[in-house]
Amino acid sequence: MSAKITDTFHVVKKTDSVSKKFPQKKVKNEVKDKADQQQKVYPAAKDVHDLNIIRDFDLRCEYGPCIGISRLERWTRAQDYGLEPPAKVKKIIEEHINDTKFTQCLWYEEELL
C-alpha cells in the first residue's frame, strides 16, 4: 500500500488567525487623509529632491568645472557653449536664489589645496 501525503503532513484547518494576519483593507478616505498628513509633516521633502538634482548637476563633468563659480554661472556657461544643461536646474536655482545650499557647488565650503 502506498503512503498518502496526508499521512506525513497533517491537514490543518484554517481558523480566524488568517483574518488577524491579513486585516481588511482601509477605506480610500483614510488612505487619502494619511497622505495629506505626511505632506504636512514633511514639507522639506521637495527641497531634498531639488538638492539631489542640483548635486547631480555638480557631479556631471560634461558641463565643465564647477569650482570657483556659482551654479547659475556654470549653467549659463554650459548654455553658451551649447552643452544643453537641464532647464530644471536653472529653475531650482532661481527659486532658491538667496540660499547658498542651492546657489553654490558641492565643494563651496571645502578648503582647496
N, C-alpha and C positions, 0 to 999 in steps of 0.2 A: 504494500500500500504506500502511495506517495504522500509526502508531507505537504500540508497546505501552508500558505503564508501566514494564515491566521493562527497557526499553531506556534509560530515563532514570535510574531508581532500581534499582541492582543489588540482587539478592537476597542477604541476609546470613544466614548460618546461625547459630543460637543456639549458644553454647558454654557452658562451665562458669562464665563470668563472671556469668551470671544468678544462679547459686546463691551467688556471692560477694556480690552486691548485696542479695539477699534471703535472709538466713540463716534457718535453721529456727527455728520458734517455741520459746520457752523452756517448760520444764516448769512446771506450775502451782505446784509446791512452791518452785521457785526464785523465782518472782514473789512468792509469799507471804512468803518469807524476806526479800526486798528491802524489802517494805512494812514488815515488822517492824523492820528496821534503820533505816529512815527515821523511824519513830516514836520510836525510842530516841535518834537523833541530834538530832531537833528537838522536844523536849518543850515548848518555849515557844510552839509554833505556836498552841495553844489560847489562850494569853494574848494573842497578836497578834490573833486573831479576836475575842476578847472586847473588846479595846481598840477595835477598829473599830466594834463595836456600840455601845459607850459613847460614842465620838466622834460617831457618827451621832445619838445621843440629844442630845448637846450642841448639835449644829448645827440641830436642829429647833426652830423658834421657837414651834411650836404648844403646847409645854409650858411656856411662859413663859421669862423671863430666867434665865440660869444664872450670871451673875457675882455673886460675893459670898456664895453659898451652896454647900453640898456637893451632889453629885449625888443622894444619898439624900434630902436635904431638898427638892430640886427635884422628885424623883419623887413624894414624899409630897404635896407641894403640888399637883402636877398631878392626883394621885389624888383629893385632897379636892375639887378643883374639877370632877371628873367628866370629865377630859380623856383618861382611859384610857391612861396611859403603858404601854409594854411591860413585862410581868412579867419577861421575861428580863433586862432591865436591872437590876431590883432584885435578882434572884438573883445576877448577876455582881458587883454592888457588895457584897453581903453575903458572897460568897465571898472577896473581897479587901478586907475592911474595914480592914486596917491599912496598905494601900498607897495613897499619895496619887495615884498614876497612875490608880487606879480610882475613888477617892472624890471627887476634886476635878475641876472642869471643865477644859476645854482651856486656858483663859486664867488658871488659878490663879496661876502664877508670873509672868505678864506684868504690867508696870507700867501702871497705869491713868492716863490723862491727866486 
